[in-house]
């Protein structure tokens, strides 16, 4: 949509600087009042000299001693942990099992315990802190067979697996209910 401007008579400059190729006009402008414009002469630029910069010498860097490399922290493991071994599994009741293994590493941060119901497809079952050599597993199915294996972990990754052990959970004894006749 068209905009409306209120223009007052006078000379109008943008930010008080004549633009190149722009000739300021004194108003009233013919488009505003219908009168003939009176051109105002544009100021003539006065040539000025620009000083030529003299070259500045580039400083030559002087050799400085290099910092000596920092030693690596000695407590950071540099390799994968050794795998645990001698894994055993002993049911303690129809739903609980005790797992025991030998810790062959000093730099593991966790042990990961995996189990399977077919001996081939293992999934994460639990984890235990580093330097622990036993874990009690719970919520197992009475009468089911399970395979277990353990691996150590540190900042560099996972060890190989321990030996796998198979165990069949005992069935739970059916409680005997004694019915006492009313007296």
N, C-alpha and C positions, 0 to 999 in steps of 0.2 A: 504494500500500500504506500502511496506517496506520503512523504514527510513534509511538514510545514515548518519554515524557518522565519524568524523575525530578523530581517537585515536592516541595520541602521546605516544611514549615510556615513561615509568615511572610507579609509583605506584599511583593508583587511589582509593580514599576513598570518600564515600558520607559524606558530611559536616564534614570532618576530624574525623569521628568516625567510628571505625570498627564495623560492624553489627554482632550480634550473629550468629555464624555458617558461617560467611563470612570470607574467607581467601583471602587477597589481593594478586594480582599477579603483577609481574614486566613484563612490556611489552617489547618487542613485544609478544603478545599473539599468540598461535599457530593458532587460528582462523583467525588472521589478517595476520601473516607473514609466517605461516607454521612451525615456530621454536618450539622447546620443551619449555614448560613453566618452569620457575624457581620459585617454591613456596616461598613465603616470610612467615616466621613464624608469627603466630598471637600473639599479646601481651597477656600475662597471667595476669589475674586479680589478684590483691593483696587484700586479705580479709581485710575488715575494720570492726570495731565494731560500732554498732549503739547504741547510748545511749538510755536507757529505760526512758521514761518520768515518772516523779514522779506525783502521783495524786494531783490534785489541789482541794482544798475544794470548794464546791458549796455554794455560798452565800445564806443565808436564807432571803427571802424578809421580810422587816418589814412592818407592817400594815400602810397604809396611809389613810387619810380621803377620803371618796367618795365625789365627787362633788354633791351638792344638785341639784335636777332636776329643769330645767327651767320651769317657768310657761307658759302655752299656751297663745298665744295672745288672748286678749279678743274680738277683732273685727272679729275673724274667726267664721262664722256661724257653729253651731254644729248640725243643723237639717235642714230638708227641709223647705222651706218657706210656710207660710199659703197660701191657695188658695185665689185668688180674688173672689169677690161675686158681686151680684146685677148688672150683665152685662145687658146693654141696647144697642139697635141698632136702629138708626133713619136715614132714607135716607135723604140726603140734596138735591139731584137731582136724575136724572135717572141712574147715574153711580157712585155716591159717597155716602158714609155712615159714620156717626159718631158713634163710639163705646165708651161707658163709663162704668167704673167698679169701685168697691171699692177695694182699696189696703189694705189687712189685714196683711201685713208683713212689717218689717222694714229692712230686710236683703236680699231682692231680688236684683239681678243685672240686670235682664231683664224680660220682659213679652213676652210670645209667643202667638200669635193670630192665631187660626186655623179656617178654614172654610170648609163647605161642601155644596154640592148641593142636597144631599139626606138625610141629618140628621144622617147618620151612618158612613160614611167614611170621616174623617177630614184630611186635609193636612195643612201644614204650609202656612199661608197667609202672615204674617208680624211679626215683633218684635218691641218692644218699650223699652226704657230705664227703669231701676228700678225707683220706686216712681212716675211713670207717671200713670194717670188714664183715659186717653182718647187717641183715635187713629182715624184718618180719613182714611178710606179705599177708594181706587179709582179703576177705570177700571172695574167696575162690569157691568154685562149684564142687560140692561133695561128689565123689566118684569120677570126676573129670581128670583127664591126663593133661599135664602142662610141661612145657620145656622152658627153661630159663637160661639166660646168659647175661654177662655183665661186661661193661667196658668203662674205662677211665676217660676223663676229659680234663684238658687244661687249655690255656689261652691259645695254643697252637692247633687244637682240634681233638679228635677222638682216637683212642688206642684201638688196636684190634680187639676182638671179643675174647672173653675167657672161653673155657670149655663149656659146652651146653650140657645141661643135666635134665633128665626127664623124671617126673614124679607123678604118681597117680594119687589123688586125694582120697582118703578113706571116706566111706559113707558115714553119715551121722546115725547114731543109734536112735531107734524109734523109742520115744519115752513110753514106759509102761504106765497105763492109766488103770488104777484100781477103782473099781466101782464098789462103793460100800452101800449095802442096802440100808434103807432108813430103819431106824429102830423104833 
